[in-house]
């Protein structure tokens, strides 16, 4: 759809295991004219993740080269790996009138807010730290020290949720995805969405 106005930038953050990706995927099934920014990362893919779909998996050397060239809108080091959003990806989508969703950590969200104050920040929170720990253990991608670090970081991230425009408690994925959809579509009430 060719729109004459610039798209909106939505930034989704929250602890690892809060369900950001699940909510985003549910919303993308019914919301039109929206794109997901695929971040670059130096971490290895998790089982089922695909390069160019979930992330752009690149070497640390390639990441640092892009960083030196100022190609990132935001970047961060999280759990010993680099993550970053390419500036051109975001600008091209917004200029063509598409809304863009970034799924990034808290430090990256505040970098975006500084560079693009018109961005809309949405924090996805687990119902409790106990539930978050259960989800992470169930996911089976971290254990021991990694799990402890993720839970410690989650506490710190949740303390920053008050600095976001919206907070969604993901206690039920269906309900929370409807809430996220209403936030996004609330910024463009003139468009009809698929049921």
Helices and strands as residue ranges (DSSP letters): E 9-13, H 20-28, E 34-36, E 40-41, E 56-57, H 60-68, E 72-78, E 81-86, H 87-95, E 99-103, H 106-115, E 120-126, H 129-139, H 144-159, G 161-163, E 166-170, H 173-186
